[in-house]
Amino acid sequence: MRLPRRSSRNRRYEIPRAWYDSPVILPKERDPRFVTIRRGGTLTDSDHRLIALWAAACAAHVLHLFESVQPSDARPRQAIEQIQAWTRGEIKMTESRAAGGYAMGEARELHGAARFAACAAGQAACVAHVAAHELGAAAYAIKGARAAAPGFEERAGRLECGWQREQLPDAIRELVLDDQTLRNDICWSVFDC
């Protein structure tokens, strides 16, 4: 995977434009349950990894919606692979986050189900940086499923939401379901399933 270019001024990675042009689906105040213990929250590293793997599963479940439109563009798939690698300790958080930015950057050029699938992959990869991106991956995956089923959008969304909930590990189930309830309004109300 191609890494982001470095800025010569401050030697930090440049932030892809898609990161700050996208709608915000994070809460205004960070929920300490989604902040790791070492950063002053209550989230354990093992639960952070479980959340990341669940987000990756949500994104992977709809990835075909992107790949059917853009078969030669591997950025969303690479974003999912990067978050999975991060959970295994193989890469740094910044590498996964950068892959997420590139996947979401690809989404800007698309519309419909393919766009939402790429956004789901990007959000999943960003869970390494901010665990609360987990709902972004899930919400965009549901939006992708809805967009791929004209005339059956609500049913497709409910089915996708139900599938996602079946994938939740017991250790994080209550946390994620509560987060869905709290942030449903800023996540396009996709968790009414």
N, C-alpha and C positions, 0 to 999 in steps of 0.2 A: 504494500500500500504506500502511496506517495504521501509523505509527511507535509504538513503545512509549511509554507516558507517562513523564514524568520525575519523579523524586522531588524534592520541594521542599527536602528536607534537604540532600542532597549533590549535586544536579544531575546525578546519574548515572542511566542507564536502569535501571529496575527489572527484575529477573530473573524471567521467568515461572516459576511454581511447577513446571511440568513439567521444567525443567532439573535441579532437585535432587531430584525424586521418582522419576526414571527409574533403571532398573538401570544400573550402571556397567560399561561395556565397554571402558574405557580401562585401560592397564596402571598398576600402582601407581607405577612409575618410568617417566618419559618416555624414550622411545627418541630419542637425539639425531639419528637419521636423519630424524625427523619434526618436528624443531625447525629453524627457519630459521637460516641462518648469522648474521644480525644479532642473533639471540637466543642465540647460543652453540652452535647445532647444526650439522648438515652439509647441511640441505635448502636447495637453491637456490630462488629465487623462481619460476623457470620450472618446476621440478619440482613445487613447491607448487601452481601453477596447473593443471598436468596432473593431479595427484591430485584437485584440486577438480572438474575437468571430468569425470573418470572417476566420481567419487562422484555427481555430478549425473546422469550417464548411467544409473547403477545405479538411482537414485531415479526418474528419468523413465520407465524401462522398466516400472515397476510402478504408476505414478501412476494409471492407469485403475482400479486396484482401489479407490482412495480415491474418485475422482471418480464412479464408478458408484453409490456409496452417498451421497456428499455433493456432488452436482453444483454446488450454488450456493456452496460454500466454496472460495475460491481460495487459501487460505493455503499449503497444500503446494506448489501450482504456483508461487506467488510466491516461496517459499523456493528452489526450483530456479532460477527466473529470477534471483534475487538472487545466488546463488553464481556463476552464469554471468556476470552483470554485474561481480561482483568480479574475476573472472579477466581481464576486459577493462579493469580499472582505472576503471570507471564509478562505483563506490560504495565506501564504506569498509567495512572488516572488520566494524565494529560493526553496520552495517545488515544485512549478510548474517547475522551471528550472531543478531540480533534476529528476523529472519524465520524462522530455524531454530527458535527458541524458540516462536514462535507456531504453527508447524506441529506441533511436538511437543505443544504445549498442546492443540491440536485432537484429537490422537491419544488423549488421556486419556479422552475421552468415548466412544470407539469400542472395538470389539473385532475380532479376526480380521484378515483381509487388509487391510481399510481402515485399521485402526490401524497395522499394520506399514508400509504404504505411506506414511502421513503421517510416521511416525518416520523412515523412510528419507530423505524430503525434508528433514526438520529436521536430521538428522545431516549430510546433504550441505551444507546452508547453513552449518553450524558448522565445516566444514573451513577456511574462511577464518581462523578464530580458532585452531584446533588441527588440524593436518593429520591427526593420528591418528584423527579422526572418520570418515575415509574408510571404515574397516571397519564402522563403525556403519551408514552408508548401505547398504553392500553386504549386511551381515548382515540388516538389517531387510527389505531387498528380497527376499532369499532366504526369510525367514520369511513374507513376504507371499505369495510364489509358492506356498509350501507350503500355507499356510492357504486359498488359493483353489482348491486341488485335492484335495478330500477323497477319500481312498482312494488317491491317487497322490502323496502329500506328498513322499516321498523322491525320486521321479523328477522332480517339478516343481522341487524344490530343487536337484538336480544339474544340471538343464537351465539354471536361472537362474544358478547358479554358473559353469557353463561359458560361458554367454553373456557374463557379466561379465568373465571372464578373456580372452575374445576381444576385448573392448573396450580392454584395457590397452595403452597406448602402450609401445613398447619401452623408452623412457627410464626408466620407473618400474616395469616388469613385475617385475623381480627383487625390488625393494624391497617392493612390495605383496604378492607371493606369499610372501615370507619373513615379512612381518607377519601374513599369514593363518595361517601355520604356528605362529608364536609365540603368537598370541592366539586361536586357534581355540577353546580351552577356555572362555574368558570370553565368546566370541561364539556360545554355544549349539551349538558344534561344526558350524556350517553350512558350513564350508569343507572338509569331507571329500568333495570331489567329484572 
